[in-house]
Amino acid sequence: GLKLKEGRFRLEIKKKFFTVGVVSHWNRLPKEVVDAPPLKVFKARLDRALSKLV
């Protein structure tokens, strides 16, 4: 799968950027969601994965 790396920041404000907050959530997604080729398949798998969290 495609894992993202979290950067280290000196300023606390940078931790609140959207891209920084998304990294940990992206890395927790199941491999089948991340590796889904077409956008339609990705969305369907993402919906399934998120529904399991609720």
PDBQT receptor file of N, H, CA, C and O in Angstrom, charges set to zero:
ATOM      1  N   GLY A   1       0.816  -1.189   0.000  1.00  0.00    +0.000 N 
ATOM      2  CA  GLY A   1       0.000   0.000   0.000  1.00  0.00    +0.000 C 
ATOM      3  C   GLY A   1       0.860   1.254   0.000  1.00  0.00    +0.000 C 
ATOM      4  O   GLY A   1       2.082   1.187   0.135  1.00  0.00    +0.000 OA
ATOM      5  N   LEU A   2       0.237   2.342  -0.146  1.00  0.00    +0.000 N 
ATOM      6  H   LEU A   2      -0.756   2.396  -0.256  1.00  0.00    +0.000 HD
ATOM      7  CA  LEU A   2       0.933   3.624  -0.139  1.00  0.00    +0.000 C 
ATOM      8  C   LEU A   2       0.831   4.245   1.243  1.00  0.00    +0.000 C 
ATOM      9  O   LEU A   2      -0.241   4.695   1.649  1.00  0.00    +0.000 OA
ATOM     10  N   LYS A   3       1.937   4.271   1.961  1.00  0.00    +0.000 N 
ATOM     11  H   LYS A   3       2.807   3.906   1.631  1.00  0.00    +0.000 HD
ATOM     12  CA  LYS A   3       1.966   4.886   3.284  1.00  0.00    +0.000 C 
ATOM     13  C   LYS A   3       2.527   6.290   3.161  1.00  0.00    +0.000 C 
ATOM     14  O   LYS A   3       3.435   6.536   2.367  1.00  0.00    +0.000 OA
ATOM     15  N   LEU A   4       1.993   7.198   3.935  1.00  0.00    +0.000 N 
ATOM     16  H   LEU A   4       1.255   6.999   4.580  1.00  0.00    +0.000 HD
ATOM     17  CA  LEU A   4       2.471   8.573   3.961  1.00  0.00    +0.000 C 
ATOM     18  C   LEU A   4       3.318   8.765   5.209  1.00  0.00    +0.000 C 
ATOM     19  O   LEU A   4       3.081   8.122   6.232  1.00  0.00    +0.000 OA
ATOM     20  N   LYS A   5       4.299   9.644   5.125  1.00  0.00    +0.000 N 
ATOM     21  H   LYS A   5       4.492  10.166   4.294  1.00  0.00    +0.000 HD
ATOM     22  CA  LYS A   5       5.160   9.913   6.271  1.00  0.00    +0.000 C 
ATOM     23  C   LYS A   5       4.748  11.220   6.924  1.00  0.00    +0.000 C 
ATOM     24  O   LYS A   5       4.467  12.213   6.254  1.00  0.00    +0.000 OA
ATOM     25  N   GLU A   6       4.718  11.193   8.251  1.00  0.00    +0.000 N 
ATOM     26  H   GLU A   6       4.945  10.386   8.796  1.00  0.00    +0.000 HD
ATOM     27  CA  GLU A   6       4.423  12.409   8.996  1.00  0.00    +0.000 C 
ATOM     28  C   GLU A   6       5.722  13.176   9.178  1.00  0.00    +0.000 C 
ATOM     29  O   GLU A   6       6.749  12.605   9.546  1.00  0.00    +0.000 OA
ATOM     30  N   GLY A   7       5.665  14.467   8.916  1.00  0.00    +0.000 N 
ATOM     31  H   GLY A   7       4.831  14.930   8.616  1.00  0.00    +0.000 HD
ATOM     32  CA  GLY A   7       6.848  15.297   9.099  1.00  0.00    +0.000 C 
ATOM     33  C   GLY A   7       6.951  15.812  10.520  1.00  0.00    +0.000 C 
ATOM     34  O   GLY A   7       5.988  15.777  11.285  1.00  0.00    +0.000 OA
ATOM     35  N   ARG A   8       8.126  16.285  10.852  1.00  0.00    +0.000 N 
ATOM     36  H   ARG A   8       8.908  16.313  10.230  1.00  0.00    +0.000 HD
ATOM     37  CA  ARG A   8       8.332  16.906  12.165  1.00  0.00    +0.000 C 
ATOM     38  C   ARG A   8       8.286  18.411  11.971  1.00  0.00    +0.000 C 
ATOM     39  O   ARG A   8       8.909  18.952  11.057  1.00  0.00    +0.000 OA
ATOM     40  N   PHE A   9       7.555  19.068  12.824  1.00  0.00    +0.000 N 
ATOM     41  H   PHE A   9       7.049  18.629  13.567  1.00  0.00    +0.000 HD
ATOM     42  CA  PHE A   9       7.366  20.502  12.665  1.00  0.00    +0.000 C 
ATOM     43  C   PHE A   9       7.812  21.243  13.915  1.00  0.00    +0.000 C 
ATOM     44  O   PHE A   9       7.600  20.789  15.040  1.00  0.00    +0.000 OA
ATOM     45  N   ARG A  10       8.426  22.375  13.695  1.00  0.00    +0.000 N 
ATOM     46  H   ARG A  10       8.598  22.743  12.781  1.00  0.00    +0.000 HD
ATOM     47  CA  ARG A  10       8.860  23.206  14.814  1.00  0.00    +0.000 C 
ATOM     48  C   ARG A  10       7.716  24.063  15.334  1.00  0.00    +0.000 C 
ATOM     49  O   ARG A  10       7.650  24.367  16.525  1.00  0.00    +0.000 OA
ATOM     50  N   LEU A  11       6.834  24.442  14.453  1.00  0.00    +0.000 N 
ATOM     51  H   LEU A  11       6.887  24.194  13.486  1.00  0.00    +0.000 HD
ATOM     52  CA  LEU A  11       5.729  25.300  14.862  1.00  0.00    +0.000 C 
ATOM     53  C   LEU A  11       4.473  24.479  15.093  1.00  0.00    +0.000 C 
ATOM     54  O   LEU A  11       4.114  23.634  14.272  1.00  0.00    +0.000 OA
ATOM     55  N   GLU A  12       3.822  24.722  16.186  1.00  0.00    +0.000 N 
ATOM     56  H   GLU A  12       4.114  25.408  16.853  1.00  0.00    +0.000 HD
ATOM     57  CA  GLU A  12       2.599  23.995  16.543  1.00  0.00    +0.000 C 
ATOM     58  C   GLU A  12       1.492  24.227  15.519  1.00  0.00    +0.000 C 
ATOM     59  O   GLU A  12       0.665  23.340  15.304  1.00  0.00    +0.000 OA
ATOM     60  N   ILE A  13       1.457  25.395  14.885  1.00  0.00    +0.000 N 
ATOM     61  H   ILE A  13       2.129  26.115  15.060  1.00  0.00    +0.000 HD
ATOM     62  CA  ILE A  13       0.385  25.726  13.940  1.00  0.00    +0.000 C 
ATOM     63  C   ILE A  13       0.388  24.803  12.723  1.00  0.00    +0.000 C 
ATOM     64  O   ILE A  13      -0.670  24.533  12.155  1.00  0.00    +0.000 OA
ATOM     65  N   LYS A  14       1.546  24.320  12.319  1.00  0.00    +0.000 N 
ATOM     66  H   LYS A  14       2.406  24.539  12.780  1.00  0.00    +0.000 HD
ATOM     67  CA  LYS A  14       1.625  23.456  11.136  1.00  0.00    +0.000 C 
ATOM     68  C   LYS A  14       0.918  22.125  11.360  1.00  0.00    +0.000 C 
ATOM     69  O   LYS A  14       0.495  21.489  10.395  1.00  0.00    +0.000 OA
ATOM     70  N   LYS A  15       0.782  21.697  12.593  1.00  0.00    +0.000 N 
ATOM     71  H   LYS A  15       1.125  22.214  13.377  1.00  0.00    +0.000 HD
ATOM     72  CA  LYS A  15       0.121  20.429  12.897  1.00  0.00    +0.000 C 
ATOM     73  C   LYS A  15      -1.367  20.479  12.593  1.00  0.00    +0.000 C 
ATOM     74  O   LYS A  15      -2.022  19.439  12.525  1.00  0.00    +0.000 OA
ATOM     75  N   LYS A  16      -1.899  21.670  12.411  1.00  0.00    +0.000 N 
ATOM     76  H   LYS A  16      -1.367  22.515  12.466  1.00  0.00    +0.000 HD
ATOM     77  CA  LYS A  16      -3.332  21.817  12.176  1.00  0.00    +0.000 C 
ATOM     78  C   LYS A  16      -3.688  21.856  10.694  1.00  0.00    +0.000 C 
ATOM     79  O   LYS A  16      -4.867  21.936  10.350  1.00  0.00    +0.000 OA
ATOM     80  N   PHE A  17      -2.702  21.802   9.819  1.00  0.00    +0.000 N 
ATOM     81  H   PHE A  17      -1.744  21.737  10.098  1.00  0.00    +0.000 HD
ATOM     82  CA  PHE A  17      -2.979  21.795   8.386  1.00  0.00    +0.000 C 
ATOM     83  C   PHE A  17      -3.706  20.513   8.008  1.00  0.00    +0.000 C 
ATOM     84  O   PHE A  17      -3.479  19.465   8.610  1.00  0.00    +0.000 OA
ATOM     85  N   PHE A  18      -4.575  20.597   7.015  1.00  0.00    +0.000 N 
ATOM     86  H   PHE A  18      -4.759  21.449   6.525  1.00  0.00    +0.000 HD
ATOM     87  CA  PHE A  18      -5.362  19.445   6.569  1.00  0.00    +0.000 C 
ATOM     88  C   PHE A  18      -4.471  18.265   6.195  1.00  0.00    +0.000 C 
ATOM     89  O   PHE A  18      -4.728  17.134   6.609  1.00  0.00    +0.000 OA
ATOM     90  N   THR A  19      -3.430  18.523   5.418  1.00  0.00    +0.000 N 
ATOM     91  H   THR A  19      -3.220  19.441   5.082  1.00  0.00    +0.000 HD
ATOM     92  CA  THR A  19      -2.583  17.427   4.934  1.00  0.00    +0.000 C 
ATOM     93  C   THR A  19      -1.889  16.702   6.071  1.00  0.00    +0.000 C 
ATOM     94  O   THR A  19      -1.722  15.483   6.011  1.00  0.00    +0.000 OA
ATOM     95  N   VAL A  20      -1.485  17.417   7.099  1.00  0.00    +0.000 N 
ATOM     96  H   VAL A  20      -1.620  18.407   7.148  1.00  0.00    +0.000 HD
ATOM     97  CA  VAL A  20      -0.818  16.793   8.237  1.00  0.00    +0.000 C 
ATOM     98  C   VAL A  20      -1.801  15.929   9.016  1.00  0.00    +0.000 C 
ATOM     99  O   VAL A  20      -1.451  14.832   9.451  1.00  0.00    +0.000 OA
ATOM    100  N   GLY A  21      -3.015  16.406   9.195  1.00  0.00    +0.000 N 
ATOM    101  H   GLY A  21      -3.300  17.298   8.842  1.00  0.00    +0.000 HD
ATOM    102  CA  GLY A  21      -4.017  15.650   9.936  1.00  0.00    +0.000 C 
ATOM    103  C   GLY A  21      -4.494  14.406   9.219  1.00  0.00    +0.000 C 
ATOM    104  O   GLY A  21      -4.942  13.453   9.855  1.00  0.00    +0.000 OA
ATOM    105  N   VAL A  22      -4.402  14.406   7.904  1.00  0.00    +0.000 N 
ATOM    106  H   VAL A  22      -4.037  15.181   7.386  1.00  0.00    +0.000 HD
ATOM    107  CA  VAL A  22      -4.898  13.293   7.099  1.00  0.00    +0.000 C 
ATOM    108  C   VAL A  22      -3.929  12.112   7.088  1.00  0.00    +0.000 C 
ATOM    109  O   VAL A  22      -4.353  10.973   6.891  1.00  0.00    +0.000 OA
ATOM    110  N   VAL A  23      -2.647  12.363   7.295  1.00  0.00    +0.000 N 
ATOM    111  H   VAL A  23      -2.302  13.288   7.455  1.00  0.00    +0.000 HD
ATOM    112  CA  VAL A  23      -1.634  11.314   7.182  1.00  0.00    +0.000 C 
ATOM    113  C   VAL A  23      -1.944  10.127   8.084  1.00  0.00    +0.000 C 
ATOM    114  O   VAL A  23      -1.931   8.988   7.618  1.00  0.00    +0.000 OA
ATOM    115  N   SER A  24      -2.217  10.363   9.345  1.00  0.00    +0.000 N 
ATOM    116  H   SER A  24      -2.227  11.288   9.723  1.00  0.00    +0.000 HD
ATOM    117  CA  SER A  24      -2.464   9.241  10.258  1.00  0.00    +0.000 C 
ATOM    118  C   SER A  24      -3.738   8.488   9.882  1.00  0.00    +0.000 C 
ATOM    119  O   SER A  24      -3.793   7.265  10.005  1.00  0.00    +0.000 OA
ATOM    120  N   HIS A  25      -4.757   9.208   9.425  1.00  0.00    +0.000 N 
ATOM    121  H   HIS A  25      -4.711  10.202   9.325  1.00  0.00    +0.000 HD
ATOM    122  CA  HIS A  25      -5.994   8.544   9.007  1.00  0.00    +0.000 C 
ATOM    123  C   HIS A  25      -5.765   7.715   7.743  1.00  0.00    +0.000 C 
ATOM    124  O   HIS A  25      -6.259   6.593   7.642  1.00  0.00    +0.000 OA
ATOM    125  N   TRP A  26      -5.023   8.256   6.786  1.00  0.00    +0.000 N 
ATOM    126  H   TRP A  26      -4.622   9.168   6.868  1.00  0.00    +0.000 HD
ATOM    127  CA  TRP A  26      -4.738   7.543   5.537  1.00  0.00    +0.000 C 
ATOM    128  C   TRP A  26      -3.993   6.248   5.827  1.00  0.00    +0.000 C 
ATOM    129  O   TRP A  26      -4.314   5.206   5.256  1.00  0.00    +0.000 OA
ATOM    130  N   ASN A  27      -3.007   6.303   6.705  1.00  0.00    +0.000 N 
ATOM    131  H   ASN A  27      -2.745   7.149   7.169  1.00  0.00    +0.000 HD
ATOM    132  CA  ASN A  27      -2.194   5.126   7.007  1.00  0.00    +0.000 C 
ATOM    133  C   ASN A  27      -2.976   4.049   7.750  1.00  0.00    +0.000 C 
ATOM    134  O   ASN A  27      -2.558   2.891   7.772  1.00  0.00    +0.000 OA
ATOM    135  N   ARG A  28      -4.096   4.406   8.351  1.00  0.00    +0.000 N 
ATOM    136  H   ARG A  28      -4.436   5.346   8.333  1.00  0.00    +0.000 HD
ATOM    137  CA  ARG A  28      -4.924   3.410   9.039  1.00  0.00    +0.000 C 
ATOM    138  C   ARG A  28      -5.946   2.745   8.127  1.00  0.00    +0.000 C 
ATOM    139  O   ARG A  28      -6.600   1.784   8.530  1.00  0.00    +0.000 OA
ATOM    140  N   LEU A  29      -6.090   3.242   6.907  1.00  0.00    +0.000 N 
ATOM    141  H   LEU A  29      -5.558   4.023   6.579  1.00  0.00    +0.000 HD
ATOM    142  CA  LEU A  29      -7.056   2.645   5.981  1.00  0.00    +0.000 C 
ATOM    143  C   LEU A  29      -6.609   1.246   5.570  1.00  0.00    +0.000 C 
ATOM    144  O   LEU A  29      -5.410   0.994   5.448  1.00  0.00    +0.000 OA
ATOM    145  N   PRO A  30      -7.555   0.338   5.356  1.00  0.00    +0.000 N 
ATOM    146  CA  PRO A  30      -7.197  -1.001   4.885  1.00  0.00    +0.000 C 
ATOM    147  C   PRO A  30      -6.520  -0.934   3.511  1.00  0.00    +0.000 C 
ATOM    148  O   PRO A  30      -6.791  -0.033   2.716  1.00  0.00    +0.000 OA
ATOM    149  N   LYS A  31      -5.644  -1.893   3.250  1.00  0.00    +0.000 N 
ATOM    150  H   LYS A  31      -5.423  -2.624   3.895  1.00  0.00    +0.000 HD
ATOM    151  CA  LYS A  31      -4.892  -1.936   1.988  1.00  0.00    +0.000 C 
ATOM    152  C   LYS A  31      -5.825  -1.969   0.781  1.00  0.00    +0.000 C 
ATOM    153  O   LYS A  31      -5.522  -1.362  -0.247  1.00  0.00    +0.000 OA
ATOM    154  N   GLU A  32      -6.950  -2.665   0.891  1.00  0.00    +0.000 N 
ATOM    155  H   GLU A  32      -7.196  -3.158   1.726  1.00  0.00    +0.000 HD
ATOM    156  CA  GLU A  32      -7.882  -2.758  -0.244  1.00  0.00    +0.000 C 
ATOM    157  C   GLU A  32      -8.469  -1.398  -0.619  1.00  0.00    +0.000 C 
ATOM    158  O   GLU A  32      -8.820  -1.173  -1.777  1.00  0.00    +0.000 OA
ATOM    159  N   VAL A  33      -8.575  -0.499   0.347  1.00  0.00    +0.000 N 
ATOM    160  H   VAL A  33      -8.289  -0.682   1.287  1.00  0.00    +0.000 HD
ATOM    161  CA  VAL A  33      -9.088   0.845   0.067  1.00  0.00    +0.000 C 
ATOM    162  C   VAL A  33      -8.027   1.672  -0.644  1.00  0.00    +0.000 C 
ATOM    163  O   VAL A  33      -8.311   2.303  -1.662  1.00  0.00    +0.000 OA
ATOM    164  N   VAL A  34      -6.823   1.671  -0.122  1.00  0.00    +0.000 N 
ATOM    165  H   VAL A  34      -6.593   1.158   0.705  1.00  0.00    +0.000 HD
ATOM    166  CA  VAL A  34      -5.731   2.484  -0.671  1.00  0.00    +0.000 C 
ATOM    167  C   VAL A  34      -5.346   2.027  -2.073  1.00  0.00    +0.000 C 
ATOM    168  O   VAL A  34      -5.026   2.852  -2.929  1.00  0.00    +0.000 OA
ATOM    169  N   ASP A  35      -5.375   0.726  -2.313  1.00  0.00    +0.000 N 
ATOM    170  H   ASP A  35      -5.636   0.056  -1.618  1.00  0.00    +0.000 HD
ATOM    171  CA  ASP A  35      -4.946   0.179  -3.606  1.00  0.00    +0.000 C 
ATOM    172  C   ASP A  35      -6.048   0.147  -4.655  1.00  0.00    +0.000 C 
ATOM    173  O   ASP A  35      -5.816  -0.341  -5.760  1.00  0.00    +0.000 OA
ATOM    174  N   ALA A  36      -7.236   0.648  -4.348  1.00  0.00    +0.000 N 
ATOM    175  H   ALA A  36      -7.425   1.045  -3.449  1.00  0.00    +0.000 HD
ATOM    176  CA  ALA A  36      -8.344   0.633  -5.308  1.00  0.00    +0.000 C 
ATOM    177  C   ALA A  36      -8.012   1.550  -6.490  1.00  0.00    +0.000 C 
ATOM    178  O   ALA A  36      -7.825   2.751  -6.293  1.00  0.00    +0.000 OA
ATOM    179  N   PRO A  37      -7.935   1.007  -7.720  1.00  0.00    +0.000 N 
ATOM    180  CA  PRO A  37      -7.517   1.816  -8.870  1.00  0.00    +0.000 C 
ATOM    181  C   PRO A  37      -8.504   2.921  -9.286  1.00  0.00    +0.000 C 
ATOM    182  O   PRO A  37      -8.138   4.095  -9.226  1.00  0.00    +0.000 OA
ATOM    183  N   PRO A  38      -9.722   2.600  -9.700  1.00  0.00    +0.000 N 
ATOM    184  CA  PRO A  38     -10.616   3.678 -10.138  1.00  0.00    +0.000 C 
ATOM    185  C   PRO A  38     -11.217   4.426  -8.943  1.00  0.00    +0.000 C 
ATOM    186  O   PRO A  38     -11.394   3.850  -7.869  1.00  0.00    +0.000 OA
ATOM    187  N   LEU A  39     -11.521   5.684  -9.135  1.00  0.00    +0.000 N 
ATOM    188  H   LEU A  39     -11.377   6.152 -10.007  1.00  0.00    +0.000 HD
ATOM    189  CA  LEU A  39     -12.077   6.516  -8.071  1.00  0.00    +0.000 C 
ATOM    190  C   LEU A  39     -13.392   5.951  -7.545  1.00  0.00    +0.000 C 
ATOM    191  O   LEU A  39     -13.651   6.001  -6.343  1.00  0.00    +0.000 OA
ATOM    192  N   LYS A  40     -14.216   5.418  -8.427  1.00  0.00    +0.000 N 
ATOM    193  H   LYS A  40     -14.006   5.377  -9.403  1.00  0.00    +0.000 HD
ATOM    194  CA  LYS A  40     -15.510   4.862  -8.014  1.00  0.00    +0.000 C 
ATOM    195  C   LYS A  40     -15.306   3.691  -7.047  1.00  0.00    +0.000 C 
ATOM    196  O   LYS A  40     -16.017   3.573  -6.049  1.00  0.00    +0.000 OA
ATOM    197  N   VAL A  41     -14.339   2.834  -7.347  1.00  0.00    +0.000 N 
ATOM    198  H   VAL A  41     -13.762   2.930  -8.157  1.00  0.00    +0.000 HD
ATOM    199  CA  VAL A  41     -14.041   1.690  -6.477  1.00  0.00    +0.000 C 
ATOM    200  C   VAL A  41     -13.460   2.184  -5.152  1.00  0.00    +0.000 C 
ATOM    201  O   VAL A  41     -13.812   1.682  -4.085  1.00  0.00    +0.000 OA
ATOM    202  N   PHE A  42     -12.567   3.173  -5.233  1.00  0.00    +0.000 N 
ATOM    203  H   PHE A  42     -12.281   3.581  -6.100  1.00  0.00    +0.000 HD
ATOM    204  CA  PHE A  42     -11.974   3.745  -4.020  1.00  0.00    +0.000 C 
ATOM    205  C   PHE A  42     -13.059   4.275  -3.089  1.00  0.00    +0.000 C 
ATOM    206  O   PHE A  42     -13.039   4.006  -1.888  1.00  0.00    +0.000 OA
ATOM    207  N   LYS A  43     -14.004   5.030  -3.646  1.00  0.00    +0.000 N 
ATOM    208  H   LYS A  43     -14.020   5.249  -4.622  1.00  0.00    +0.000 HD
ATOM    209  CA  LYS A  43     -15.076   5.610  -2.831  1.00  0.00    +0.000 C 
ATOM    210  C   LYS A  43     -15.932   4.528  -2.186  1.00  0.00    +0.000 C 
ATOM    211  O   LYS A  43     -16.295   4.640  -1.016  1.00  0.00    +0.000 OA
ATOM    212  N   ALA A  44     -16.252   3.491  -2.935  1.00  0.00    +0.000 N 
ATOM    213  H   ALA A  44     -15.956   3.400  -3.886  1.00  0.00    +0.000 HD
ATOM    214  CA  ALA A  44     -17.075   2.402  -2.397  1.00  0.00    +0.000 C 
ATOM    215  C   ALA A  44     -16.342   1.689  -1.259  1.00  0.00    +0.000 C 
ATOM    216  O   ALA A  44     -16.935   1.393  -0.222  1.00  0.00    +0.000 OA
ATOM    217  N   ARG A  45     -15.054   1.418  -1.458  1.00  0.00    +0.000 N 
ATOM    218  H   ARG A  45     -14.572   1.658  -2.301  1.00  0.00    +0.000 HD
ATOM    219  CA  ARG A  45     -14.277   0.729  -0.420  1.00  0.00    +0.000 C 
ATOM    220  C   ARG A  45     -14.055   1.627   0.793  1.00  0.00    +0.000 C 
ATOM    221  O   ARG A  45     -14.052   1.156   1.930  1.00  0.00    +0.000 OA
ATOM    222  N   LEU A  46     -13.871   2.912   0.546  1.00  0.00    +0.000 N 
ATOM    223  H   LEU A  46     -13.874   3.295  -0.377  1.00  0.00    +0.000 HD
ATOM    224  CA  LEU A  46     -13.699   3.855   1.651  1.00  0.00    +0.000 C 
ATOM    225  C   LEU A  46     -14.977   3.927   2.480  1.00  0.00    +0.000 C 
ATOM    226  O   LEU A  46     -14.917   3.929   3.710  1.00  0.00    +0.000 OA
ATOM    227  N   ASP A  47     -16.125   3.986   1.821  1.00  0.00    +0.000 N 
ATOM    228  H   ASP A  47     -16.173   3.985   0.822  1.00  0.00    +0.000 HD
ATOM    229  CA  ASP A  47     -17.407   4.005   2.536  1.00  0.00    +0.000 C 
ATOM    230  C   ASP A  47     -17.568   2.769   3.412  1.00  0.00    +0.000 C 
ATOM    231  O   ASP A  47     -18.016   2.863   4.555  1.00  0.00    +0.000 OA
ATOM    232  N   ARG A  48     -17.197   1.601   2.867  1.00  0.00    +0.000 N 
ATOM    233  H   ARG A  48     -16.833   1.524   1.939  1.00  0.00    +0.000 HD
ATOM    234  CA  ARG A  48     -17.290   0.358   3.641  1.00  0.00    +0.000 C 
ATOM    235  C   ARG A  48     -16.366   0.400   4.851  1.00  0.00    +0.000 C 
ATOM    236  O   ARG A  48     -16.760   0.025   5.955  1.00  0.00    +0.000 OA
ATOM    237  N   ALA A  49     -15.133   0.860   4.638  1.00  0.00    +0.000 N 
ATOM    238  H   ALA A  49     -14.813   1.165   3.741  1.00  0.00    +0.000 HD
ATOM    239  CA  ALA A  49     -14.158   0.911   5.731  1.00  0.00    +0.000 C 
ATOM    240  C   ALA A  49     -14.604   1.887   6.818  1.00  0.00    +0.000 C 
ATOM    241  O   ALA A  49     -14.468   1.599   8.007  1.00  0.00    +0.000 OA
ATOM    242  N   LEU A  50     -15.135   3.034   6.414  1.00  0.00    +0.000 N 
ATOM    243  H   LEU A  50     -15.245   3.268   5.448  1.00  0.00    +0.000 HD
ATOM    244  CA  LEU A  50     -15.574   4.030   7.390  1.00  0.00    +0.000 C 
ATOM    245  C   LEU A  50     -16.821   3.580   8.144  1.00  0.00    +0.000 C 
ATOM    246  O   LEU A  50     -16.989   3.908   9.319  1.00  0.00    +0.000 OA
ATOM    247  N   SER A  51     -17.695   2.830   7.475  1.00  0.00    +0.000 N 
ATOM    248  H   SER A  51     -17.558   2.564   6.521  1.00  0.00    +0.000 HD
ATOM    249  CA  SER A  51     -18.906   2.360   8.153  1.00  0.00    +0.000 C 
ATOM    250  C   SER A  51     -18.570   1.355   9.256  1.00  0.00    +0.000 C 
ATOM    251  O   SER A  51     -19.328   1.211  10.214  1.00  0.00    +0.000 OA
ATOM    252  N   LYS A  52     -17.449   0.668   9.127  1.00  0.00    +0.000 N 
ATOM    253  H   LYS A  52     -16.833   0.785   8.348  1.00  0.00    +0.000 HD
ATOM    254  CA  LYS A  52     -17.021  -0.277  10.163  1.00  0.00    +0.000 C 
ATOM    255  C   LYS A  52     -16.509   0.448  11.402  1.00  0.00    +0.000 C 
ATOM    256  O   LYS A  52     -16.500  -0.116  12.496  1.00  0.00    +0.000 OA
ATOM    257  N   LEU A  53     -16.083   1.697  11.230  1.00  0.00    +0.000 N 
ATOM    258  H   LEU A  53     -16.090   2.155  10.341  1.00  0.00    +0.000 HD
ATOM    259  CA  LEU A  53     -15.570   2.473  12.361  1.00  0.00    +0.000 C 
ATOM    260  C   LEU A  53     -16.685   3.065  13.213  1.00  0.00    +0.000 C 
ATOM    261  O   LEU A  53     -16.481   3.368  14.389  1.00  0.00    +0.000 OA
ATOM    262  N   VAL A  54     -17.860   3.229  12.618  1.00  0.00    +0.000 N 
ATOM    263  H   VAL A  54     -18.026   2.983  11.663  1.00  0.00    +0.000 HD
ATOM    264  CA  VAL A  54     -18.963   3.890  13.333  1.00  0.00    +0.000 C 
ATOM    265  C   VAL A  54     -19.772   2.936  14.132  1.00  0.00    +0.000 C 
ATOM    266  O   VAL A  54     -20.733   3.338  14.788  1.00  0.00    +0.000 OA
TER     267      VAL A  54
